[in-house]
Amino acid sequence: MNDSLEKLNRLTESHGAIQPGKGLASGVIAFSLAILCFLGVLAFHFPEYLTTPQLRKSYSVPVLRQLLFGSLVLSGAIALFNILRGRVSWLSLGTFVLVGLSLALGGSKVEVDPNFPDHTPYIGLDWFILDLLGSTLIFVFVEKLWPLRKHQPVFRPEWQTDFHHFIVNHMVVGFVLLATNLLVHKLFGWAAKDGVQAWVQGLPFPVALFLIILVADLVQYWTHRAYHEVPMLWRLHAVHHSVKSMDWLAGSRQHILELLITRTLVLAPIFVLGFSKEVIDAYIVIVGFQAVFNHANVDVRLGPLRYLIVTPNFHHWHHSQDDEAIDKNYAAHFAFLDHLFGTAVQADRKWPNEYGVVGDYVPDGFWQQLKFPFVWANKD
């Protein structure tokens, strides 16, 4: 058992391409699926504390039970297959332990009391599971289909740091949303006007969707620009820019204070203008997709459209260390904003050479990056 734990620890601390034919790829998939199943069972036991209120109202419990049951079977079957083939038995043992714990706790048959309180403090464990599973299935596939850097492995250097950011920023989504809503209502509630909100809510859906993205991106542009031009704010934003390899997980590297500040400022005009729930939900889907896709390791430029909307090519330049890219390409959705305000990258190459902050002074590791803005000596 100790030997298995030691090998598992070495695996989580390593990076690089997984060698095919040794069962490691399937073993990692089975083990990861077993972890998600175990977390799913915990969410069934404590839905009031571990699930997101906005999501739990739309769940189909029977479908979730079938999904959980199928995942447990698939995870265990892959582990059993690897054991019979004599491959990565230590990893398969860990998978069986997690599957066994999940079954011991009730598996897919956990009874859920529907009469739990709806306003308890919570962490977004369900959102973490759904987003991790969905993002992995979609974007790892897309990155392999249209890769920019063909030899960059899925588990590239520093993936552990970005995965820790991914976990924390998803788990504290309840706190972030609560704090953001309180700040928005407290600071900007006075500005809401019934006449303006009625006009906005009367707009056709496509027009309202374009308007909400434009308003949000104008705020995002100037907020993002301030993170680069105000030294105290750059202390926070340098954490996001410290990533040296761009992929779907890279966008998760973000200091929690920056996340809170940016969400508050972006949500403020959306609240004041009174956009409908349907429009806000559509905006959230778009911003969530772009935030991941534009960091991805994909060779996508979209021809002339790249002058109108933000693409992976546009945002990769923003993360570059190249001289022509410093403090450029701030927009999150509409690239024409940078062309309008004179901050668009002008380069004779299609893609940048290097990513990260110039001087590489941001430490690796989640906790080191969390405290970095407060202990950092001044840098130019």
N, C-alpha and C positions, 0 to 999 in steps of 0.2 A: 504493500500500500504506500509506504513512504517513497519507494522507488517510483511508483506511478505519479505521485504528487510532485516529486522532483522533476520528472520529465514534463509534466503538464506545466509547471512553473517555467521551465526553460522554453517551452513552446510559446507561451504568452509573452515572453520577453524577447523573442527572436523576430526577425523580419527576413523577407526574401521570398522567392518563388517556391511553391510547394512542388516537390519532385513527383511526377506521375508514376503510377504503378506500384506504389508502396502503401496505399490505403490511407495516407495522411489526409488527403483532400476530403474523401468521404467520411473519415473519422472526425475531422473538424466540423463538417456539416452536421453529422449526427450529434456530436457533443453540443454544438451551438443550439440545435433544435431542442435538445433535452433541457438545456438551460431555460429557453423560452417557455417550454411546457411547464417546467417547475414554477416559473414566475407567473404563468397563466393560472395555475392551480391556486397560488397564493392570492391572486386577484379575485378569483371566485370566492375564496374564503372571506376576504376583507374588501368588498367592493367600495364601501363608503370611504375607505382610507387610501386605496391603491388605484382607483379608476377615476377618470376625468368626467365630471358631471355632464359636460356638453356631449361627450361621446356615448356615455352609458345609456342615455335616453334613446339612442338609435340602434342599439345592439339587438340582434336576434339571438337569444340565449341558446336555442336548439342548434343553430348553425355554428355558434362558437364551441358548443360541446362536441359536435362532429369534427370540427377543425382540430380541436385539442386531442381528441381520440386518435384521429388519423395521424397527427404529428407524433404522438407517443409511439404508435405502431411503427411508423416509418423510421423514427430514430432508433428504436430497439432493433428493428430488422437490419438496418445498416450496420449497427454495432455487432450483431450476431454474425452477419456475413463476414465481417473483417476478422472476427475471432476464429471462425471456421477456416478462413484462408491463412490464419497465422500472421495477421498484419495488425500493427498498432494495438495490441491487446490491452496495453496500459490505458490508452485513450478510450477504448471500448468499455473497459471496466468503469471508468468515470461516467460514461454515458449510462450504463446500467444502474449505477448508484442513483443518478438523478431521476431516471425513469422510475426506479423502485420507490424513491421518496415521493414522487408525484402520485403514484398509484396508492401508496400508503396514506396519503392525505386526501384520497378520494378521487383522484384523477378527473375524468370528464363528468363524473356523477356527483360532484359537490353540490349540495343543496344551497340555493341562494334565497335568503329572506328578502322579499321585495320591499319590506317596510322599514328599511334603514333610513336614518336621517340624511337629508340631501345637502346639508351645508357644513359638513365636517371638513377639517383641514385634510388635504390629500396630496399624494405625489402621483404623477402621471405614469404609473407603471404600464397601463394599457397602451397609452400613446407611445411609450418607449418601445414596447413589443411590436406594435403595428408598424411604426415608422422604420424601425431597424429591419424588420422582415421585408417590408415593401421596398425600402430604399436599396437593400442588398440585392434583392431579386431583380429589380429594374435596372439600377445604375451599374452594378458590376457587369451585367449582361451587355448594356449599352457601351460601356468602356471597352469590353472585349470585342465588340462588333465594329466600333469606329474609334480605335485607340489613337491618341495623339502621340504618346510615347509608348511604343509597342512593347518595350522590354520592362516597363514599370510593373512590378508585381502587385497583386491585390494587397498583400501585407508588406507595404513599402516602409522605409524607415520612418519612425515616429508615429506609426499608426496607433500605437497604444495611447499616446497623449491625446490624439484627436478623438479616439473612442471614449476616453474618460470624460472629455468635454461633452461628447454626444450624450453619454449617460446622465451626467449631472444636469445639463441644460434641459433634458427631457424630464428627468425625475422631479425637478423643481418647477415644472411648468405651472403647477397650481399656485405656488408662491409668486412667481413672476406675473401671472395673469391677475392675481388678486392685488398685488402691489401696484401693477400698472393701472388697473381700473380705478383704484383708490386715488392714485396720483392724478390721473386724467380728470376724474370728476371733481376733485378738490381744486386743482389748479385751473381747469378750463371750463368747468360747468357753467360759470356765469356767461360765457360767450354763446351758448346755444340759443338760437332764435327759432321760434316756431315757424315763422314764415319761410325762412331759408330751408329748414328741414323739410317742410311740406313740398317746396319746389324740388328739392333733391330727390325726395321719395316719389315724386311724380314723373321723374325722367324714365324713358324706356331703359330696359335692362342693359343693352349694349352700351348706351351712352353713359349710364351711371357707372358701369364697370370700368369704362375708359377713364372717367373722371376720378374715381377712387384711386386707380393705379397712378394717374398723373399727379394727384394731390399728394399721395403717399410718397411718390418718387421725388417730388420737389423737396419735401421735407427731408427725405432720405439723402438726397444729394447734398444739401447744405449741412446737414448733421454730419454726414460722412466727410465732407470737406473740412469741417471744424475739427474732426478727430485727427486730421493730418496737419492742420495749421496751428492748432492750440496745443502747446507742449504738454499741459496736464492731461488733456484728452488723448494725446498720442501715447501716453504711458499705458492706457487701457487698450487702445487699438493696435499697438505694436504686437500684442499677443496674437491677434488674428493674422497679422502679416508675417509672423515668424515661420509659418508653414513653408517647407522647402519643396514639397511634392504636391502637385495639384491632383485631387481626385474627389469623388463624391463625398468623402468623409472630411475633407479639408475645411469645408465651410463651417463645421461644428466647432472649430477652435475659436472660441469667442469668450472674452471675460464676462462673467455674470453681470457685473455692473454696467458694462457697455450694452449688454442685452436689455437690461432694465431701462436704461436711459433712452436708447433708440426706440424701443417699443412704446414708451410713454409719449415721446415726441411725435412718432408716426401715427399713433392711435388718436392723439388729441384732435387733429382736424377732422378725422373720420367720425369721431363722436360728435363734435360740434356741428358738422354738416348734416348729420342724421341719416346716413346711408342705411338702407334696409338690411335685414339679416341675410337675405339671399345674396345681395351684392357683396357684403362683407365676407360671407362664406366662400364665394367664388374668388374674391381677392386673396383670401388665405391660401386657397389651393394653388393659385398662380404664384404667389410669393414663395410658398414652400417648395414648389417645383423649381423655380428659377434659382433659389438660394443653393440648392443641391446641384442642379444641372450645370450652372455656370462655373462651378468649381471643378467639375468632372474632367477626367482625363480623356476627353473626346475631341476629335478633329472636326469641329463644327464652326463655320464662319457665317453661313446663310447668305453669301453674296451681298448684293446691295442692301438687303434688309438689315445688315449689321450696323448701318448708319442710323437706323430707326430704333431697333430694340437691342437690349443687352444680350450678347451671346457668350458662350464659353471663351471664344477668342478675345472678345472685348474685356472680359473680367480677368482672364489670365494675364493680360498686359497690366492690369491694376496691381497684381501681386508680384510683378517683376522687379528685379533689382537693376535692370537696364536703365541707363541714364535718361533716355527719352520717355520712360514710363513713370518716373518718380512723381507722385502727387497728381496722377491723371486717372481718367475713367472712373468717376465717382458714382455714376448712376447705377441703380439696381434693376431697373426695368426698361427705361427709355434711353437709348444711347444718344438720341438727338439732343438731350439736355447738356451733355458734355460738349458737343459740337457748338451748341448755342452759347454756352458760357466760356468757351475757349479752353477747356481742360481735356479735350480728347487727345489720345496718343497719336502722334504722327511718326510713323516708322516705315522704313523701306523693307522690313521683314514681315512675314506673316505671323510669326509667333515669337515670344520672348525667349531668351536663353536661360535665365536663372530666376528662381523665386526666392522670397524671404526678405528680411530687412537687411539693409546695407550694414555690414559690420557684424551681423549674426550675433547680437548681444542678448537676445532673449533666450533664457534657459529652456531646456526640454523638460517635460514632466508637468502634469496637471497642477499639482500643489505649488510647484515653483512658479508657474505662470500665474496662478491665482494671487500670490503675494508679490509678484514682480513689480506692478505699478507703484507699490508702496515702499519698496526697498531699492529701487533702481537709481543709480547715480545718473546725473544729467548726461544725456547724449545729444550730439548734434543731429 
